[in-house]
Amino acid sequence: MKLAKLSLAAIVVAGLASSSFAASETLADAFKNGKVNGELRAWYFDRDTGTTSEDLFSTGVMLGYVTDSFYGLSLGLTMQSNYAPDADTSAKQMYDGDMYGSGAVLSEAYVAYTIGKTTAKVGRQFISTPLVNGSGSRMVKESFEGALLLNTDLPQTTLAAGYVSKFQGRTSQVTGDGYPTAVNGESDIPDFSKNAVFYGAGNFTFDGAYTILAINKSITNLTITGQYVLINDVAGATVGDTDVWVGGLGYIVPMSNFKIGLDGGYQASKTDKYNAANNADIGFDGGMYGLQASIIDLAGFGLKTAYTSVSSDDNVILGMGNGAGGAVAFTAPLIAGASRVSTADTDAFKIEASYDFTNVGVAGLKLMANYISISADGTVTGSTGSKVIRPTDWTYWAGQVAYAIPAVKGLTVSLEYEDAKQEPDGQATVDSDELRFRANYKF
């Protein structure tokens, strides 16, 4: 990771050469005045695929520490742990790719340097951008290793540029980082590796990724977002160098007692080699657009309606990490996620209603329900060598209740449920569902 090493050296030299940014007068004070934050987690997942049903109870700790600024320099560390005490063999097999994997991992270990309105951060770090975004919906949050530069000198504008050399997924099954996988499906805590989740495509090796990002809010109530990512040598000879880009608009219309939100975006990916592994003439050179209209804060009520559509020839790579794609994939199912709506020749519609009970005196309690209909005419089914395109319709009903308990500051509990119906052309209907309960205490 030569770029990151050079950037780190430059940060250190610049920091020691300056005397105008010292929040702490000594290095010892910078560590003494640092801040600690953490989260205790207890999560229960229950999944029924239509043919098998398994559940998993996991506990975890996230512990973070950031030093005070010393001549513009700071150090950040975050550790994550995961432990599933009663998982049986079947549960380990079902959840080895997303939730099962006991142990601890140092997900953040970075040096940051701030001068004026520019911050450079080098090392392991959580990144949250439209196309490079680590999901936190599982016990272990995804992270990246690399360098990120952020600047806000231009009025109402955020500019960023970054390089990613490694990725840390949810379990060792995801990142393929050398941990052995037992016959019974056991996985381990993840590590950083040259294997990453390319959302909407799968898990592939890569050889570094570069990104640039711009967010502008110069026009009142309008947010304009654009990002581009170049990922080198994805899956070697199979996919090759990959370009992913997205552009989005978000506009808020203030009304007397509520707001109207209007969102739209277009996203596309392009690879320089034919994806032979996918077969059935479906690659990853597709485009996707999404539209969404919202009613916000109407006496506690909210309403969303959204539509997305993917080009007829190819799938779309939504970005790096399972959190990517949110700038366009407005119809993503609550639990199944955005990859369900990014396949070739797919049209999806969503309607969602929500209510904040603070308006009737119950602070911290929120409720949401949605319905999603997906027509995925470019769905590829079958094993390698015999893959075919089989049009498939999906129907999702989902609900979520979340409660930030006022009596215990930092304690939040939530319950999610999603019911899915898969209707492949010419085959039997498959009914599945999943329930997720989370208890989190942040301090």
C-alpha positions in Angstrom: 0.0 0.0 0.0 2.6 2.5 -1.2 0.2 5.4 -1.5 -1.1 5.1 2.0 2.5 4.9 3.4 3.6 8.0 1.5 0.5 9.8 2.7 1.1 8.8 6.3 4.7 10.1 6.1 3.5 13.4 4.7 0.9 13.8 7.4 3.4 13.2 10.2 5.9 15.7 8.7 3.2 18.4 8.2 1.8 17.9 11.6 5.2 18.2 13.4 6.1 21.3 11.3 3.0 23.2 12.4 2.2 24.8 15.8 -1.2 26.3 15.1 -3.4 23.3 15.5 -2.4 22.0 19.0 -5.5 21.3 21.0 -3.3 19.5 23.5 0.1 21.0 24.4 1.8 17.6 24.8 1.5 14.2 23.2 0.7 12.8 26.7 -2.1 15.2 27.0 -3.5 14.2 23.6 -3.9 10.7 24.9 -5.2 11.7 28.3 -7.8 14.0 26.7 -8.9 11.4 24.2 -12.5 10.2 24.1 -13.9 6.6 24.5 -17.1 5.4 23.0 -18.7 2.0 22.9 -21.7 -0.2 22.3 -22.9 -3.4 23.8 -25.1 -5.6 21.6 -27.4 -8.6 22.0 -29.0 -9.6 18.7 -31.4 -12.5 17.8 -32.0 -13.5 14.1 -34.5 -16.1 12.9 -34.5 -17.1 9.2 -36.9 -19.4 7.3 -35.8 -19.9 3.7 -38.8 -22.0 2.8 -36.9 -25.3 3.0 -35.0 -24.8 6.3 -35.3 -22.7 9.4 -32.6 -21.6 11.8 -32.0 -19.0 14.5 -28.9 -17.4 16.0 -28.3 -15.4 19.2 -25.1 -13.2 19.2 -23.5 -10.8 21.6 -20.9 -8.3 20.8 -18.9 -5.2 21.9 -17.8 -2.2 19.9 -15.2 -0.1 21.6 -13.7 3.0 20.1 -11.0 5.6 21.2 -9.9 8.8 19.5 -7.1 11.0 20.9 -7.3 14.7 21.2 -5.7 16.8 18.5 -1.9 17.3 18.7 -0.6 19.8 16.1 -3.5 18.7 13.9 -2.8 15.0 14.4 -5.1 12.4 16.0 -5.2 8.6 16.3 -8.4 6.5 16.2 -9.0 2.9 17.2 -12.1 0.8 17.1 -12.4 -2.9 18.1 -15.3 -5.1 17.3 -16.2 -8.5 18.8 -18.8 -11.2 18.2 -19.8 -14.3 20.1 -22.6 -16.7 19.4 -22.7 -19.0 22.5 -25.4 -21.5 21.6 -25.1 -21.9 17.8 -25.6 -25.4 16.6 -24.1 -26.8 13.3 -27.1 -25.9 11.2 -27.2 -22.3 12.4 -23.5 -22.0 11.8 -24.0 -23.2 8.2 -26.8 -20.8 7.5 -25.2 -17.7 9.1 -21.5 -18.3 8.2 -21.5 -15.6 5.6 -23.0 -12.8 7.6 -23.5 -13.3 11.4 -21.6 -16.3 12.7 -17.9 -15.9 13.5 -16.6 -15.6 17.0 -13.6 -13.4 18.0 -12.4 -9.8 17.8 -11.0 -7.6 15.1 -9.4 -4.1 15.1 -11.6 -2.5 12.5 -10.2 1.0 12.9 -6.6 2.0 13.4 -5.9 5.3 11.6 -3.9 8.5 11.8 -5.8 11.7 10.9 -4.4 15.1 10.2 -6.5 18.3 9.9 -5.4 21.6 8.5 -8.0 24.3 8.0 -11.0 22.6 6.4 -9.1 19.6 5.0 -8.7 16.3 6.8 -6.6 13.3 5.7 -7.1 9.9 7.3 -4.9 6.9 6.7 -5.3 3.3 7.9 -8.2 1.1 8.8 -11.5 3.1 8.9 -15.2 3.0 8.5 -16.2 4.7 5.3 -19.8 5.8 4.4 -20.2 7.2 0.9 -22.8 6.2 -1.8 -20.4 3.8 -3.6 -17.9 2.8 -0.8 -20.0 2.0 2.3 -19.5 -0.6 5.0 -22.8 -2.0 6.2 -23.5 -2.1 9.9 -26.6 -4.3 9.8 -24.8 -7.4 11.1 -22.9 -7.9 14.3 -19.5 -7.0 12.7 -19.6 -3.7 10.8 -17.6 -3.7 7.5 -14.5 -1.6 7.3 -11.8 -0.6 4.8 -8.1 -0.1 4.8 -6.7 2.9 2.8 -6.5 6.7 2.7 -9.3 9.3 2.6 -9.0 13.0 1.9 -11.9 15.3 2.8 -12.2 19.0 2.0 -15.0 21.6 2.7 -13.3 24.9 1.6 -15.8 25.6 -1.1 -19.1 27.0 0.2 -21.8 24.4 0.8 -19.6 21.8 -0.9 -17.9 18.6 0.3 -15.1 17.1 -1.8 -13.4 13.7 -1.1 -10.9 11.5 -2.7 -9.7 8.1 -1.5 -7.9 4.8 -2.0 -8.9 1.4 -0.7 -6.4 -1.4 -0.5 -8.2 -4.0 1.7 -11.6 -4.8 2.9 -12.9 -6.3 6.2 -16.3 -8.1 5.8 -18.7 -9.6 8.3 -17.1 -13.0 8.7 -14.1 -14.9 7.4 -16.3 -16.6 4.8 -16.9 -13.2 3.2 -13.3 -11.9 2.9 -11.6 -15.2 2.2 -8.8 -14.1 4.4 -7.1 -17.5 4.9 -9.1 -18.8 7.8 -10.0 -22.4 7.3 -13.7 -23.3 7.0 -14.7 -26.4 8.8 -16.9 -29.0 7.2 -19.7 -28.1 9.6 -19.8 -24.5 8.2 -18.0 -22.7 11.0 -16.6 -19.3 10.1 -14.4 -17.0 12.1 -14.1 -13.3 12.9 -13.1 -11.5 9.7 -9.7 -9.9 8.9 -8.6 -7.4 6.2 -7.9 -8.9 2.8 -7.7 -8.3 -0.9 -11.2 -9.8 -1.2 -14.2 -7.5 -1.1 -18.0 -7.5 -1.4 -19.0 -5.8 -4.7 -22.7 -5.3 -3.8 -24.9 -6.7 -6.5 -22.2 -8.9 -7.9 -20.6 -11.0 -5.2 -17.3 -11.4 -3.3 -14.2 -11.0 -5.6 -10.5 -10.3 -5.3 -9.3 -6.9 -6.3 -6.1 -4.9 -6.5 -6.9 -1.5 -5.1 -9.7 1.0 -5.7 -9.7 4.8 -6.2 -12.7 7.1 -5.7 -13.7 10.8 -5.9 -16.8 12.3 -4.4 -18.6 15.7 -4.6 -21.6 16.8 -2.6 -23.0 20.3 -3.2 -25.8 22.2 -1.3 -25.4 25.6 -2.8 -29.1 25.8 -3.9 -31.4 26.0 -0.9 -33.0 22.6 -0.1 -31.2 20.9 -3.0 -28.5 18.3 -2.5 -26.4 17.2 -5.6 -24.2 14.1 -5.2 -21.8 12.6 -7.6 -19.2 9.8 -7.1 -16.9 7.6 -9.2 -14.9 4.5 -8.2 -12.3 2.7 -10.3 -11.6 -0.8 -9.0 -8.5 -2.5 -10.3 -8.5 -6.2 -11.5 -11.7 -7.5 -10.0 -11.7 -11.3 -9.9 -8.6 -11.4 -12.1 -9.3 -12.5 -15.6 -13.1 -12.8 -15.0 -14.3 -9.2 -14.5 -11.2 -7.0 -14.8 -10.9 -3.3 -14.2 -14.3 -2.0 -13.1 -15.8 1.5 -13.2 -18.8 2.4 -11.1 -20.4 5.9 -11.0 -23.5 7.5 -9.5 -25.3 10.9 -9.7 -28.2 11.9 -7.4 -30.5 14.8 -6.6 -32.4 15.4 -3.4 -34.9 18.3 -3.0 -36.9 19.2 0.0 -40.1 21.3 -0.5 -41.0 23.0 2.8 -44.8 23.2 3.4 -46.7 24.9 6.3 -46.9 21.7 8.5 -44.8 19.2 6.7 -42.2 18.7 4.0 -42.1 17.0 0.6 -39.0 15.1 -0.5 -38.1 14.4 -4.1 -35.2 12.2 -4.9 -33.7 10.8 -8.1 -30.5 9.2 -9.2 -28.7 7.2 -11.9 -26.0 4.6 -11.3 -24.0 2.4 -13.7 -21.1 0.0 -13.8 -18.7 -1.0 -16.6 -16.2 -3.8 -16.7 -13.4 -4.3 -19.3 -13.8 -8.1 -19.5 -16.7 -10.5 -20.1 -17.9 -12.0 -16.9 -17.8 -15.6 -18.1 -18.5 -16.9 -14.6 -22.0 -15.5 -14.6 -22.8 -17.2 -17.9 -26.2 -16.8 -19.6 -24.9 -13.6 -21.3 -25.5 -11.5 -18.2 -22.5 -9.4 -17.1 -22.1 -6.2 -15.0 -22.3 -3.4 -17.5 -25.8 -2.3 -16.5 -27.4 1.0 -15.6 -30.0 1.7 -12.9 -32.2 4.7 -12.1 -34.4 5.4 -9.1 -37.1 7.9 -8.2 -38.7 8.6 -4.8 -41.3 11.0 -3.4 -41.8 11.4 0.3 -44.1 13.2 2.8 -42.1 14.0 5.9 -43.1 15.0 9.4 -46.8 15.3 8.8 -48.0 15.3 12.5 -45.6 12.4 13.0 -46.5 10.5 9.9 -44.2 9.8 6.9 -45.0 8.3 3.5 -42.6 7.2 0.7 -43.3 5.8 -2.7 -40.4 4.8 -5.0 -39.6 3.2 -8.3 -36.3 1.7 -9.7 -35.5 0.2 -13.1 -32.4 -1.6 -14.4 -31.3 -1.9 -18.0 -32.3 -5.0 -19.9 -28.9 -6.4 -20.7 -26.7 -6.5 -17.5 -26.6 -6.4 -13.8 -25.3 -3.3 -11.9 -22.5 -3.3 -9.4 -23.7 -1.1 -6.6 -20.3 -0.4 -5.1 -17.9 -1.7 -2.5 -19.4 -2.9 0.7 -23.0 -4.0 1.6 -24.0 -0.5 2.4 -23.5 0.8 -1.1 -26.4 1.6 -3.5 -28.5 3.7 -1.3 -28.4 6.8 -3.5 -30.4 5.0 -6.2 -31.8 1.7 -4.9 -34.8 3.3 -3.1 -36.8 0.1 -3.4 -34.4 -2.1 -1.6 -36.2 -4.6 0.7 -35.7 -4.0 4.5 -33.8 -7.2 5.1 -33.1 -8.8 1.7 -31.3 -5.6 0.6 -30.5 -3.7 -2.6 -28.9 -6.6 -4.5 -32.5 -7.9 -5.0 -33.3 -4.9 -7.2 -30.0 -4.5 -9.1 -30.2 -7.5 -11.5 -30.8 -7.1 -15.3 -34.2 -6.1 -16.6 -35.6 -5.5 -13.1 -38.4 -3.1 -12.2 -39.4 -2.5 -8.6 -42.0 -0.4 -6.7 -42.2 0.4 -3.0 -44.7 2.1 -0.7 -43.8 2.8 2.9 -45.5 4.4 5.9 -44.0 5.4 9.2 -45.1 7.1 12.4 -43.2 8.7 15.3 -45.1 8.3 18.5 -43.3 11.3 20.1 -46.3 13.2 18.7 -48.6 11.4 21.1 -46.3 11.6 24.1 -44.3 8.4 23.7 -40.8 9.7 23.1 -38.4 7.4 21.2 -40.9 5.0 19.8 -41.1 4.7 15.9 -43.0 2.4 13.6 -42.5 1.6 9.9 -44.2 -0.7 7.4 -43.7 -1.2 3.7 -44.7 -3.2 0.6 -42.4 -3.9 -2.3 -43.1 -5.6 -5.7 -40.2 -6.6 -7.9 -40.3 -8.0 -11.5 -36.8 -9.4 -12.2 -36.9 -10.6 -15.8 -33.1 -11.0 -16.0 -32.7 -13.4 -13.0 -30.0 -16.0 -13.6 -30.6 -19.4 -12.1 -28.9 -22.8 -12.3 -25.4 -24.1 -11.5 -22.2 -23.2 -13.3 -22.3 -24.4 -16.9 -26.1 -24.7 -17.0 -27.3 -21.2 -16.0 -30.5 -19.9 -17.6 -32.4 -16.6 -17.4 -35.7 -17.3 -15.5 -38.0 -14.3 -15.0 -38.9 -14.0 -11.3 -41.4 -11.9 -9.4 -40.8 -11.0 -5.7 -43.3 -9.6 -3.2 -42.1 -8.3 0.2 -44.1 -7.2 3.3 -42.0 -5.8 6.1 -42.3 -3.9 9.4 -40.0 -2.4 11.9 -40.5 -1.0 15.4 -37.7 0.8 17.3 -37.7 2.2 20.8 -35.0 4.4 22.3 -35.8 3.9 26.0 -35.9 7.3 27.7 -35.3 5.8 31.2 -32.0 4.3 30.1 -30.0 6.8 28.0 -28.3 5.0 25.1 -30.4 1.9 25.2 -32.4 1.1 22.0 -34.3 -2.0 21.1 -35.7 -2.8 17.7 -37.7 -5.6 15.9 -37.8 -6.2 12.2 -39.8 -8.7 10.2 -39.9 -9.4 6.5 -42.1 -11.8 4.6 -41.1 -12.7 1.0 -42.7 -14.6 -1.8 -40.6 -15.7 -4.8 -42.4 -16.7 -7.9 -40.0 -18.0 -10.6 -41.4 -18.5 -14.1 -42.5 -22.1 -14.6 -41.5 -23.2 -11.1 -43.1 -23.5 -7.7 -43.6 -20.5 -5.4 -41.2 -20.1 -2.5 -42.3 -18.4 0.7 -39.7 -17.2 3.2 -39.4 -14.9 6.1 -36.9 -13.4 8.6 -37.1 -11.8 12.0 -34.4 -9.7 13.6 -34.3 -8.4 17.2 -31.6 -6.0 18.4 -30.8 -4.6 21.8 -28.0 -1.9 21.7 -26.6 0.1 24.5 -24.3 3.0 23.5 -22.0 4.8 25.9 
